[in-house]
Every structure is written in C-alpha cells, then in structure tokens.
Amino acid sequence: MSAGESISGESSDARERRVAKNEDFFRKGNEIKERDAALWGSEKCDFICECSSLGCMNRLLLTRSEYEHIRAKGDRFVVYPGHEDPSVEIVVERFPTYFVIEKQGEAGDVARETDPR
C-alpha cells in the first residue's frame, strides 16, 4: 500500500472526491426541500443530514434562514451532531440539534465546484 492510499486501494484524494460527491447528492435534495418550503410559505423545513455516511437519513429541523446561512458558502454542509468526518472537514458551528461543517482539501474543492448555486 502506497502513501495516501487506503486499505481499499483508494487514494485519499479519490476518497475525498467520492465523499464530497455523496454529500453533494444530499445537498441537492435539501435545495429542493428548501425551495418547496419557500413556495408553501413554510419557515421551518425538515432537512436530511448531509454527512458522508451512505445510509444516513437523519432529519434536521431548521428554519429556511438557518439553512440559507449554511449555504452561503459552497463548501459548508449541515450534519447531525457526531456525523462529522475530521479526515475531510472541520466543524465551524455547533448547535444543539445540528453542526455546520466545512470541507477541507480536495473535498472542499469538489464541494465548491458542485455547488448548485
């Protein structure tokens, strides 16, 4: 196994890209949820955790303005507390029911590139 390669043979950059793309999938779903909430005039919305865990479907109740604050930067995501991955992200804000994380390195680059806004 070479430096920067995981047990699965995946390089750390490849893993970071894969993780960021997985999280981008959930972010796109949350964008739709937020848009629908705005159309219906709802201030609060039930968002999906944007963590890198494949099977995670934890729900996070946020106001639309809270979500907009997070989405102001393309490399930030909302996750359930404890779902952060310190190998590719840092927690930049902590709230009782959710954390705001910021992607670092290759994962941050991919997050900004895939940001639909």
C-alpha positions as CSV (number, residue, x, y, z in Angstrom):
1,M,0.0,0.0,0.0
2,S,1.5,3.4,-1.0
3,A,1.4,6.6,0.9
4,G,-2.0,8.3,0.7
5,E,-3.8,5.0,-0.2
6,S,-6.5,3.5,1.9
7,I,-6.9,-0.2,2.7
8,S,-9.4,-0.4,-0.3
9,G,-6.7,0.9,-2.6
10,E,-8.4,4.2,-3.0
11,S,-6.2,7.3,-2.8
12,S,-7.0,9.9,-0.2
13,D,-7.8,12.5,-3.0
14,A,-10.2,9.9,-4.6
15,R,-11.8,9.2,-1.3
16,E,-12.3,12.9,-0.6
17,R,-13.9,13.4,-4.1
18,R,-16.2,10.4,-3.5
19,V,-17.2,11.7,-0.1
20,A,-17.9,15.2,-1.4
21,K,-20.0,13.9,-4.3
22,N,-22.0,11.8,-1.9
23,E,-22.7,14.8,0.3
24,D,-23.5,16.9,-2.7
25,F,-26.3,14.4,-3.5
26,F,-28.0,15.1,-0.2
27,R,-27.3,18.9,-0.5
28,K,-29.2,18.9,-3.9
29,G,-32.1,17.1,-2.2
30,N,-32.1,19.7,0.6
31,E,-32.1,22.5,-2.0
32,I,-35.3,21.1,-3.4
33,K,-36.8,20.8,0.1
34,E,-35.9,24.4,0.9
35,R,-37.3,25.7,-2.4
36,D,-40.6,23.8,-1.8
37,A,-40.8,25.2,1.7
38,A,-40.4,28.7,0.3
39,L,-43.2,28.0,-2.2
40,W,-45.5,26.8,0.5
41,G,-44.6,29.7,2.8
42,S,-43.1,27.4,5.5
43,E,-40.4,28.9,7.7
44,K,-39.2,25.6,9.1
45,C,-38.2,22.6,7.0
46,D,-37.2,19.0,7.6
47,F,-33.7,18.7,6.0
48,I,-31.7,15.5,5.5
49,C,-28.2,15.2,7.2
50,E,-25.6,15.9,4.6
51,C,-22.9,13.7,6.1
52,S,-20.8,11.2,4.2
53,S,-22.5,8.1,5.7
54,L,-24.2,6.2,2.9
55,G,-27.2,5.0,4.8
56,C,-27.8,8.1,7.0
57,M,-31.3,9.6,6.7
58,N,-31.3,11.6,9.9
59,R,-33.6,14.6,9.8
60,L,-32.7,18.1,10.9
61,L,-35.4,20.7,11.6
62,L,-34.0,24.1,10.6
63,T,-35.6,27.4,9.6
64,R,-35.0,28.4,6.0
65,S,-32.9,31.3,7.1
66,E,-30.6,28.9,9.1
67,Y,-30.2,26.8,6.0
68,E,-29.5,29.8,3.9
69,H,-26.8,30.9,6.4
70,I,-25.1,27.5,5.9
71,R,-25.5,27.5,2.1
72,A,-23.9,31.0,1.8
73,K,-20.6,29.1,1.3
74,G,-20.3,26.3,-1.2
75,D,-18.1,24.2,1.0
76,R,-20.4,24.1,4.0
77,F,-22.9,21.4,4.9
78,V,-25.3,20.6,7.7
79,V,-24.9,17.4,9.7
80,Y,-26.3,15.6,12.7
81,P,-24.1,16.0,15.7
82,G,-21.4,13.3,15.7
83,H,-21.7,12.8,11.9
84,E,-18.7,15.0,11.1
85,D,-15.7,13.3,9.4
86,P,-12.5,15.0,10.7
87,S,-10.4,13.5,7.9
88,V,-12.0,15.8,5.3
89,E,-13.9,18.5,7.3
90,I,-14.0,20.7,10.3
91,V,-16.9,21.8,12.5
92,V,-17.3,25.6,12.1
93,E,-20.6,26.0,14.1
94,R,-22.2,23.8,16.8
95,F,-25.9,23.9,17.7
96,P,-27.8,21.5,19.9
97,T,-29.5,19.7,17.0
98,Y,-27.0,20.1,14.2
99,F,-23.4,21.0,13.2
100,V,-22.2,23.1,10.3
101,I,-19.1,21.6,8.7
102,E,-16.7,22.9,6.2
103,K,-15.0,20.7,3.7
104,Q,-11.2,20.8,3.5
105,G,-8.7,20.0,0.8
106,E,-9.9,18.1,-2.3
107,A,-13.3,17.6,-0.7
108,G,-13.6,21.4,-0.3
109,D,-12.7,21.9,-3.9
110,V,-15.3,19.4,-5.1
111,A,-17.9,20.8,-2.9
112,R,-17.4,24.3,-4.3
113,E,-17.3,23.0,-7.9
114,T,-20.5,21.1,-7.5
115,D,-22.4,23.8,-5.5
116,P,-25.6,24.3,-7.5
117,R,-25.8,28.0,-6.5
